[in-house]
């Protein structure tokens, strides 16, 4: 509050009228005695829950940042979040009605007034978890966000889950077609090893070489969860189109002898770009195909495109613009930047990617040629740029822009089941064409069993 000398000086020089001075002094006094002064209390505008097998995410969106504390409780498992100076409004009270019974981690959502000035949220959990709680600044369509990521304390091994989902086929095409050999008679067992090998060589003479394992294709549906991707004029969301095509592509690949598909996401939830790379490597994928639906500032842009990673800058300004736009997905989807993953850091900073990029270009060209049979090509050659999702050092990786969702005609086609099937078939044909000239190399025993 101004001192007496300062007040007299202001009044003397006409700086404040007496009434204005009283208002100013009163406001200053309130700022001194009130812990938050006249700062508005945050209001929770929306609560969204994204259940998934990998993890469940709860997002609380507010108009201004929320102060909070959180802790876990055992027996039974619970996650508790205390929100300070937040009103217990209808948004918070109504969240329980939107909780899915199939959520793998969250059993119940409760919100209530814990004490004056504090709203307490309690998540009753189905299993022991390792939560990650962090905040995000406003970006795109979102205001301030408080994010609760509910990870299982003991996550499943994705490779083992994939193997189990394919049963005996996971041991390789031959294992699925013939029973295991019975133990040989004692006298044969005592024969020299080279004699038995010669017999097998004779039996295999004239046969084409076969791959004794399933080839794994990682299929990456772009965007998801908090990140809708591009949105067409009629409201079609990129994240929905990419997932629909990815599922069709997986089904088509699973029908191919000796091949299996793996989805980096199989639902409407967010997966950080780097984690998509990590997931593909954990299942020892042979190829990585990321599915997208482009958007541009003008609705006239149209056509399909295929991209590979570049070590030395983008091949065009459009490719550079698109790569930046796709890489910004992490900002919109919401990544905890405080978490440092050394494994991921090694993956993305690996500099020995030249051979992998060369293979990526071959795969991209094969797929691009097939896409030209079902849609106009936006550009008749493969383009390159620094897409974060393509930065696996040892898996040939491509990004397919299926069509421009910002083009009304192509938006309509992207929603069509027939066109989605054609797109999946074209990508599979490109993959087959690539493998015909570049057979898959042997993998570790873990990938074959």
Secondary structure, DSSP 8 states (H G I E B T S, - for coil): ---HHHHHHHHHTTSS-HHHHHHHHHHHHHHHHSSSTT-----EEEEEEE--SSEEEEEEEESS--EEEEEEETTTTEEEEEEET----HHHHTGGGG--TT-SSEEEEEEEEEETTEEEEEEEESS-EEEEEEEE--BTTB-EEEEEEEEESS---HHHHHHHHHGGGGG-HHHHHS-------HHHHTS-HHHHHHHHHHHHTT-----SS-EEEEEEE--BTTB---B-TT--BHHHHHHHHHHHHHHHHHTSTTEEEEES--SS----HHHHHHHHHHTT-SEEEEEEEE--SSTT---BEEEEE-SS--SSHHHHHHHHHHHTHHHHH---TT---HHHHHHHT----HHHHHHHHHHHHHHHHHHTTTS-BSSSS-EEE--GGG--SSSEEEEEEEEETTSHHHHHHHT-HHHHHHHHHHHHHHHHHHHHHS------GGGG-
